[in-house]
Amino acid sequence: MAAERLSASSMACIGASAAFASSLRRASARSALHLSSFHRSSDFRSLLVVPPPLRSSRHRSFQVRPLHRCAIRASSSVPAVAAASDPAQLRGAREDIKELLRSTFCHPILVRLGWHDSGTYDKNIEEWPQRGGANGSLRFEVELKHAANAGLVNALKLINPIKEKYSGITYADLFQLASATAIEDAGGPKIPMKYGRVDVSGPEECPPEGKLPAAGPPSPAAHLRDVFYRMGLDDKEIVALSGAHTLGRSRPERSGWGKPVTKYTKDGPGAPGGQSWTVQWLKFDNSYFKDIKERKDEDLLVLPTDAVLFEDPSFKIYAEKYAEDEDAFFKDYAEAHAKLSNLGAKFDPPEGINIDDDSKSTPTPEPFVAAKYSSGEKKA
Ligand code: HEM
């Protein structure tokens, strides 16, 4: 039974309990009914754009249990239900993500979640979803267990309640929405996003392990080019995207990199510990480039793949520029992030969905406040 295939650790991590496990077994027994009636529906697309309270209980019970669905799909021969996201629900989810960010300061891990879903893309493979990319496959246990994804189950735990509330949104869109919202909320540039990504339907559609970059390869520049060129990205985009490390921390118990704790991480926020690349690791700015250039502070992290940005002649042009000119960094970062978020994605509708009302000028957000918690000095 699919439920039994879930390991004890993933059950614990994804918020499951003994009660959850037994309800999962019951759900599994019911699932054939749900799936077959769902699939028979001639208008299943419309079900996905009706807000949850308006759905029939049968469809709601299928939709609001994404983790049950994953387990069910693992052993089901029922084909994928391809569906795009609902614009109103995307906007609602964006507000909930902002609330989540402000209450948990989880900006960095949400950015890493979006990047690790899309960063498996291979431009040399035409077929979807074999080509990898932003298709929601990272929700499945098999991919979460890839070494590069250590710790990302925590990001999934954080945003799953939002997925459950807005069942008319795909995981692929939610991961990218969460990441772009985190960048903007941390004081970064507005990312020109579009939505409508279709989800893969089962763990058998997850990419093989080893698609994401390693932090300490023998030849960091060649390795970064191998991996990012495979995604169709160039040197400028490699350097700009690396600037996302202005946010967050590395934890030895996850990736094996970084110190267990530093003066900048001892008080959190969030779980204390790890080593950040910057002093204010919840503030999106160009300090990553300044700090890895200077390398003056032993409490700040520089991975081999960070250091090479100032060593390789082509990377260095951009790294120097971004250290000097934050506006140039923001402009290039926003473009590169949007491109990264679209890699490998199948959009429905094909042109994607814009959730920003371009006719209204967006109010300037209040200055970001979370940064003051990430400097290691508690301020009033
Ligand atoms: C250039 C190749 C890259 C390498 C080798 C790399 C490697 C790493 C490593 C080792 C960590 C620490 C993970 C942990 O221990 O929890 C990390 C964290 C992170 N990475 Fe990267 N990364 C790369 C590119 C990127 C890109 C392109 C982005 C986003 C656009 C990104 C965003 C992040 C963020 C935000 C974190 C912090 C996560 C947290 O605090 O929980 N990285 N990365």
Boltz pocket constraint, residues with backbone or C-beta under 6 A from the ligand:
constraints:
  - pocket:
      binder: B
      contacts: [[A, 107], [A, 108], [A, 109], [A, 111], [A, 112], [A, 115], [A, 150], [A, 151], [A, 213], [A, 214], [A, 215], [A, 216], [A, 224], [A, 238], [A, 241], [A, 242], [A, 244], [A, 245], [A, 247], [A, 248], [A, 249], [A, 250], [A, 251], [A, 252], [A, 254], [A, 255], [A, 256], [A, 257], [A, 303], [A, 305]]
      max_distance: 6.0
